[in-house]
Amino acid sequence: MEKMEPISRERLQWQCRRGMLELELFLNDFLEFDYESLSDRKKVLFIDLLNIIDPVLFDYLMGMDEPDDNGLREIVQTIRNATRQRVRDRL
């Protein structure tokens, strides 16, 4: 696997800006609290995920659909799990 080119935090934050508030909250929380702890491979998968159109990405993150790609399915599950844990921690 090639070494990942660094992407600035500002660029990632910009890519997390979406037309759906719920989706933006999912992505920004994950970026803020979990992104840095990811492996380089999962960081690349997260960046790939940001290229998916909002309605499809929303369905993935809400569990209404699953990506066909195994890597994208893995990062979606990672985001879901991290979000669930944050919600549990807040209760």
N, CA, C and O atoms as a DFTB+ gen file, in Angstrom:
364 C
 N C O
     1  1       0.849      -1.178       0.000
     2  2       0.000       0.000       0.000
     3  2       0.894       1.240       0.000
     4  3       1.876       1.324       0.738
     5  1       0.522       2.201      -0.854
     6  2       1.285       3.441      -0.914
     7  2       1.064       4.268       0.337
     8  3       0.027       4.174       0.993
     9  1       2.056       5.074       0.649
    10  2       1.910       5.993       1.786
    11  2       0.888       7.058       1.413
    12  3       0.906       7.600       0.308
    13  1       0.010       7.344       2.344
    14  2      -1.049       8.307       2.104
    15  2      -0.493       9.723       2.125
    16  3       0.273      10.087       3.017
    17  1      -0.884      10.516       1.133
    18  2      -0.533      11.929       1.130
    19  2      -1.337      12.618       2.226
    20  3      -2.543      12.394       2.331
    21  1      -0.709      13.438       3.033
    22  2      -1.458      14.106       4.097
    23  2      -2.505      15.069       3.518
    24  3      -2.252      15.781       2.546
    25  1      -3.658      15.065       4.131
    26  2      -4.726      15.984       3.761
    27  2      -4.955      16.884       4.964
    28  3      -5.061      16.413       6.097
    29  1      -5.030      18.168       4.709
    30  2      -5.169      19.108       5.816
    31  2      -6.505      18.915       6.519
    32  3      -7.495      18.497       5.919
    33  1      -6.502      19.223       7.778
    34  2      -7.719      19.148       8.594
    35  2      -8.796      20.056       8.014
    36  3      -9.974      19.700       7.992
    37  1      -8.387      21.221       7.549
    38  2      -9.338      22.176       6.979
    39  2     -10.010      21.601       5.732
    40  3     -11.214      21.771       5.540
    41  1      -9.246      20.930       4.898
    42  2      -9.827      20.322       3.690
    43  2     -10.812      19.223       4.065
    44  3     -11.882      19.115       3.467
    45  1     -10.456      18.418       5.043
    46  2     -11.384      17.367       5.483
    47  2     -12.656      17.976       6.066
    48  3     -13.757      17.489       5.808
    49  1     -12.503      19.035       6.848
    50  2     -13.690      19.694       7.406
    51  2     -14.574      20.231       6.287
    52  3     -15.800      20.144       6.358
    53  1     -13.953      20.778       5.268
    54  2     -14.714      21.291       4.127
    55  2     -15.459      20.145       3.438
    56  3     -16.623      20.299       3.067
    57  1     -14.798      19.002       3.265
    58  2     -15.431      17.858       2.611
    59  2     -16.549      17.261       3.462
    60  3     -17.444      16.604       2.932
    61  1     -16.506      17.480       4.761
    62  2     -17.563      16.984       5.654
    63  2     -18.793      17.890       5.637
    64  3     -19.847      17.516       6.152
    65  1     -18.665      19.069       5.053
    66  2     -19.822      19.963       4.934
    67  2     -20.770      19.370       3.905
    68  3     -20.373      19.066       2.780
    69  1     -22.019      19.211       4.298
    70  2     -22.986      18.551       3.434
    71  2     -24.282      19.338       3.389
    72  3     -24.475      20.289       4.146
    73  1     -25.157      18.934       2.500
    74  2     -26.461      19.555       2.380
    75  2     -27.455      19.072       3.410
    76  3     -28.519      19.667       3.580
    77  1     -27.118      17.999       4.098
    78  2     -27.993      17.433       5.131
    79  2     -27.322      17.639       6.485
    80  3     -26.203      17.177       6.709
    81  1     -28.004      18.324       7.370
    82  2     -27.439      18.614       8.690
    83  2     -27.064      17.336       9.433
    84  3     -25.991      17.257      10.032
    85  1     -27.944      16.336       9.396
    86  2     -27.682      15.082      10.113
    87  2     -26.391      14.433       9.628
    88  3     -25.593      13.939      10.425
    89  1     -26.202      14.440       8.335
    90  2     -25.006      13.847       7.749
    91  2     -23.763      14.640       8.137
    92  3     -22.721      14.067       8.458
    93  1     -23.885      15.939       8.105
    94  2     -22.765      16.806       8.486
    95  2     -22.370      16.561       9.946
    96  3     -21.182      16.520      10.269
    97  1     -23.354      16.400      10.819
    98  2     -23.062      16.134      12.232
    99  2     -22.343      14.797      12.402
   100  3     -21.358      14.713      13.137
   101  1     -22.825      13.758      11.732
   102  2     -22.170      12.446      11.763
   103  2     -20.702      12.587      11.389
   104  3     -19.817      12.161      12.132
   105  1     -20.453      13.186      10.239
   106  2     -19.103      13.250       9.689
   107  2     -18.186      14.157      10.506
   108  3     -17.034      13.806      10.758
   109  1     -18.686      15.314      10.919
   110  2     -17.848      16.226      11.697
   111  2     -17.504      15.665      13.067
   112  3     -16.376      15.826      13.534
   113  1     -18.459      15.008      13.721
   114  2     -18.153      14.372      15.009
   115  2     -17.086      13.303      14.835
   116  3     -16.148      13.220      15.629
   117  1     -17.227      12.490      13.803
   118  2     -16.248      11.444      13.562
   119  2     -14.882      12.058      13.283
   120  3     -13.872      11.596      13.814
   121  1     -14.847      13.087      12.461
   122  2     -13.581      13.755      12.151
   123  2     -12.949      14.316      13.420
   124  3     -11.745      14.167      13.632
   125  1     -13.744      14.952      14.253
   126  2     -13.221      15.579      15.464
   127  2     -12.725      14.574      16.498
   128  3     -11.668      14.769      17.099
   129  1     -13.479      13.505      16.704
   130  2     -13.185      12.604      17.818
   131  2     -12.469      11.309      17.444
   132  3     -11.825      10.705      18.301
   133  1     -12.562      10.870      16.209
   134  2     -12.091       9.519      15.875
   135  2     -11.092       9.431      14.729
   136  3     -10.315       8.478      14.662
   137  1     -11.099      10.387      13.847
   138  2     -10.301      10.286      12.622
   139  2      -8.816      10.070      12.906
   140  3      -8.193       9.204      12.292
   141  1      -8.253      10.831      13.811
   142  2      -6.803      10.760      14.071
   143  2      -6.356       9.384      14.552
   144  3      -5.201       9.009      14.347
   145  1      -7.235       8.635      15.180
   146  2      -6.846       7.318      15.685
   147  2      -6.953       6.216      14.633
   148  3      -6.609       5.066      14.906
   149  1      -7.424       6.553      13.444
   150  2      -7.562       5.551      12.381
   151  2      -6.206       5.173      11.805
   152  3      -5.258       5.957      11.845
   153  1      -6.128       3.976      11.275
   154  2      -4.954       3.566      10.507
   155  2      -4.944       4.366       9.202
   156  3      -5.966       4.929       8.812
   157  1      -3.803       4.416       8.535
   158  2      -3.732       5.111       7.242
   159  2      -4.730       4.525       6.256
   160  3      -5.349       5.264       5.490
   161  1      -4.890       3.231       6.266
   162  2      -5.831       2.563       5.369
   163  2      -7.253       3.055       5.604
   164  3      -7.974       3.365       4.656
   165  1      -7.652       3.126       6.870
   166  2      -9.004       3.583       7.177
   167  2      -9.172       5.075       6.907
   168  3     -10.269       5.522       6.570
   169  1      -8.109       5.842       7.051
   170  2      -8.193       7.259       6.695
   171  2      -8.486       7.412       5.202
   172  3      -9.299       8.247       4.805
   173  1      -7.828       6.611       4.389
   174  2      -8.084       6.635       2.947
   175  2      -9.529       6.231       2.666
   176  3     -10.184       6.833       1.815
   177  1     -10.026       5.226       3.364
   178  2     -11.415       4.797       3.178
   179  2     -12.384       5.905       3.575
   180  3     -13.395       6.109       2.901
   181  1     -12.094       6.618       4.651
   182  2     -12.943       7.726       5.076
   183  2     -12.975       8.807       3.995
   184  3     -14.038       9.334       3.664
   185  1     -11.822       9.125       3.457
   186  2     -11.738      10.129       2.396
   187  2     -12.518       9.667       1.168
   188  3     -13.216      10.461       0.537
   189  1     -12.399       8.388       0.832
   190  2     -13.186       7.837      -0.287
   191  2     -14.679       7.959      -0.014
   192  3     -15.457       8.274      -0.914
   193  1     -15.068       7.712       1.215
   194  2     -16.474       7.784       1.602
   195  2     -17.030       9.193       1.398
   196  3     -18.204       9.356       1.066
   197  1     -16.204      10.190       1.592
   198  2     -16.647      11.578       1.443
   199  2     -17.005      11.937       0.003
   200  3     -17.614      12.979      -0.240
   201  1     -16.635      11.090      -0.948
   202  2     -16.961      11.322      -2.349
   203  2     -18.338      10.785      -2.742
   204  3     -18.772      10.963      -3.880
   205  1     -19.009      10.141      -1.823
   206  2     -20.326       9.567      -2.097
   207  2     -21.387      10.648      -1.923
   208  3     -21.299      11.475      -1.015
   209  1     -22.383      10.637      -2.795
   210  2     -23.436      11.657      -2.726
   211  2     -24.246      11.505      -1.436
   212  3     -24.391      10.412      -0.889
   213  1     -24.760      12.633      -0.978
   214  2     -25.418      12.716       0.332
   215  2     -26.510      11.675       0.576
   216  3     -26.462      11.001       1.605
   217  1     -27.492      11.507      -0.315
   218  2     -28.567      10.559       0.005
   219  2     -28.059       9.121       0.196
   220  3     -28.540       8.396       1.066
   221  1     -27.104       8.729      -0.610
   222  2     -26.544       7.370      -0.500
   223  2     -25.724       7.253       0.780
   224  3     -25.850       6.271       1.511
   225  1     -24.893       8.241       1.052
   226  2     -24.067       8.222       2.264
   227  2     -24.942       8.211       3.514
   228  3     -24.655       7.493       4.472
   229  1     -25.995       8.999       3.503
   230  2     -26.926       9.021       4.628
   231  2     -27.524       7.630       4.858
   232  3     -27.583       7.159       5.993
   233  1     -27.963       6.980       3.790
   234  2     -28.514       5.625       3.918
   235  2     -27.483       4.660       4.495
   236  3     -27.824       3.809       5.317
   237  1     -26.240       4.781       4.077
   238  2     -25.179       3.925       4.619
   239  2     -25.006       4.153       6.118
   240  3     -24.985       3.200       6.898
   241  1     -24.885       5.403       6.512
   242  2     -24.615       5.703       7.915
   243  2     -25.807       5.417       8.818
   244  3     -25.633       5.133      10.003
   245  1     -27.005       5.488       8.273
   246  2     -28.206       5.187       9.064
   247  2     -28.525       3.688       9.073
   248  3     -29.435       3.251       9.777
   249  1     -27.777       2.904       8.295
   250  2     -27.990       1.456       8.259
   251  2     -29.141       1.032       7.366
   252  3     -29.624      -0.095       7.477
   253  1     -29.587       1.909       6.487
   254  2     -30.677       1.562       5.571
   255  2     -30.159       0.892       4.309
   256  3     -30.936       0.317       3.546
   257  1     -28.867       0.960       4.085
   258  2     -28.220       0.329       2.940
   259  2     -26.767       0.077       3.309
   260  3     -26.260       0.646       4.276
   261  1     -26.107      -0.760       2.553
   262  2     -24.701      -1.084       2.781
   263  2     -23.919      -0.886       1.492
   264  3     -24.420      -1.207       0.414
   265  1     -22.703      -0.365       1.584
   266  2     -21.865      -0.266       0.376
   267  2     -21.519      -1.656      -0.150
   268  3     -21.376      -2.602       0.624
   269  1     -21.388      -1.771      -1.461
   270  2     -20.955      -3.033      -2.058
   271  2     -19.479      -3.299      -1.776
   272  3     -19.061      -4.447      -1.621
   273  1     -18.698      -2.225      -1.712
   274  2     -17.267      -2.323      -1.490
   275  2     -16.977      -2.690      -0.029
   276  3     -17.485      -2.045       0.889
   277  1     -16.166      -3.719       0.179
   278  2     -15.849      -4.179       1.537
   279  2     -15.160      -3.110       2.380
   280  3     -15.455      -2.974       3.568
   281  1     -14.253      -2.359       1.783
   282  2     -13.553      -1.322       2.527
   283  2     -14.496      -0.215       2.970
   284  3     -14.436       0.242       4.111
   285  1     -15.363       0.212       2.067
   286  2     -16.331       1.247       2.438
   287  2     -17.297       0.728       3.492
   288  3     -17.687       1.462       4.400
   289  1     -17.679      -0.530       3.373
   290  2     -18.551      -1.128       4.386
   291  2     -17.862      -1.110       5.749
   292  3     -18.499      -0.871       6.775
   293  1     -16.569      -1.364       5.746
   294  2     -15.791      -1.367       6.992
   295  2     -15.742       0.023       7.630
   296  3     -15.938       0.150       8.839
   297  1     -15.486       1.062       6.840
   298  2     -15.399       2.403       7.425
   299  2     -16.771       2.893       7.857
   300  3     -16.879       3.608       8.853
   301  1     -17.810       2.531       7.140
   302  2     -19.171       2.885       7.560
   303  2     -19.453       2.259       8.922
   304  3     -19.990       2.923       9.808
   305  1     -19.099       1.003       9.095
   306  2     -19.321       0.332      10.375
   307  2     -18.492       0.982      11.484
   308  3     -18.959       1.108      12.616
   309  1     -17.284       1.388      11.167
   310  2     -16.432       2.074      12.139
   311  2     -17.085       3.377      12.588
   312  3     -17.090       3.689      13.778
   313  1     -17.633       4.136      11.648
   314  2     -18.293       5.401      11.984
   315  2     -19.531       5.135      12.825
   316  3     -19.758       5.813      13.828
   317  1     -20.328       4.158      12.428
   318  2     -21.536       3.823      13.204
   319  2     -21.184       3.430      14.628
   320  3     -21.808       3.898      15.579
   321  1     -20.188       2.572      14.773
   322  2     -19.792       2.117      16.113
   323  2     -19.283       3.272      16.964
   324  3     -19.631       3.375      18.140
   325  1     -18.474       4.131      16.389
   326  2     -17.940       5.275      17.137
   327  2     -19.069       6.206      17.563
   328  3     -19.059       6.733      18.676
   329  1     -20.032       6.405      16.684
   330  2     -21.161       7.284      17.002
   331  2     -22.010       6.688      18.110
   332  3     -22.401       7.388      19.044
   333  1     -22.292       5.404      18.010
   334  2     -23.064       4.730      19.066
   335  2     -22.365       4.857      20.415
   336  3     -23.008       5.130      21.429
   337  1     -21.060       4.661      20.425
   338  2     -20.312       4.727      21.690
   339  2     -20.363       6.135      22.268
   340  3     -20.522       6.297      23.478
   341  1     -20.231       7.151      21.428
   342  2     -20.320       8.524      21.908
   343  2     -21.692       8.816      22.504
   344  3     -21.796       9.481      23.535
   345  1     -22.738       8.324      21.860
   346  2     -24.092       8.515      22.387
   347  2     -24.228       7.834      23.743
   348  3     -24.778       8.416      24.677
   349  1     -23.734       6.607      23.855
   350  2     -23.795       5.879      25.138
   351  2     -23.042       6.637      26.228
   352  3     -23.503       6.739      27.364
   353  1     -21.879       7.165      25.863
   354  2     -21.065       7.890      26.846
   355  2     -21.756       9.155      27.347
   356  3     -21.519       9.588      28.474
   357  1     -22.593       9.736      26.526
   358  2     -23.294      10.976      26.895
   359  2     -24.503      10.707      27.781
   360  3     -24.997      11.612      28.454
   361  1     -24.981       9.465      27.783
   362  2     -26.181       9.153      28.576
   363  2     -25.885       8.912      30.020
   364  3     -26.797       8.640      30.800
